[in-house]
Amino acid sequence: MSKVKSILEFAMRMEASARDFYNYYGNIAVSEDTKNTFSELADIENMHFTHLKNKYDELGYQEAPKAMSWVVDDSSRTIDPSILASNSDLIAGGDADGGKANSDISIIRMAFLIENDFAEFYSKAVAAVEEPEIKTFLTELKDWEISHKEMFYKKYQALLSQQWGDIASILEAGK
């Protein structure tokens, strides 16, 4: 299998998984801002998937990429990307809103990490291919993911400041 084909197949699986993540957590996020952001990001990740699939088809690859499962056992396979336990301290807290604001912080942080991973993957993919057209294509995707990463980092910092007050400045002190 060609390197480009492998990169595109992996990227399509990543984008589809991110879309599922944003759809799922957008439905359980507390703030309307977070819900709206995740809805927009789910649409964007779906556009990324379509963009990648179009390139995949354009290059003449025939085999469709396999969907990523959240579990290994096919008998209990699901597309539910819930990765926080329902009794997690990140979801259930003792403050006035029952810790719900903390869940948005956790979800936004996970989204930041996803986008960071995507940006790094596309950066490495650009370096791994020689075809100028593919380099340009992957660079565009990398730049999109960097902008998403930066957006989530800003949202994360704003939520930290809002929810944790002075502790947020301590967390930022080392940077």
C-alpha positions, 0 to 999 in steps of 0.5 A: 500500500502506498504511503499516501494512501495510508496517510489518507486512510488514517486521516479519514478515520481520525476526522470521522472519530473527531466528528463523532466526538464533537457530536457526542460531547456537543450534546452533553456540554453545559454552555450554549457556547460550547454546544455551538462550537462543537456543532460547528466543529462536527460539521468542519470535521465532516468537511475535512473527511469529505475533503480527504475522501475526495482526494482519496477518490481523485487519486484512484484508490478503491478500498474504503477506509475501515471505521474506527471502533471504540472497542475491540469486541465487535459484539459490543461495538459502538460509536459512542465516544464517551470517555469520561466515567459518569462518576468522574470528578471532572463531571460531578463536582461540589460547586453550585452547578454540580460541577457541570462547568468542570465538565465543559473544561474537561471536554474543551481540554480533550478537544484541544488535545485531539486537535493538537494530535491532528496538527502533529500528524499532518505536520509529520505527514507533510514531511513524509511525502514527496509529491508537491500536490500532496504536501500542499494538500496536507499542509492545508489540513495541518493549518486548519487543525492548528487554528482549531487547536489555538481556538480550543486552547483560548477557550480552555484558558477562558474557562479555567479563569472563569471557573477556577479564578486564581488557580488559573494564573498559577497554572499559566505561571510556568509558561 
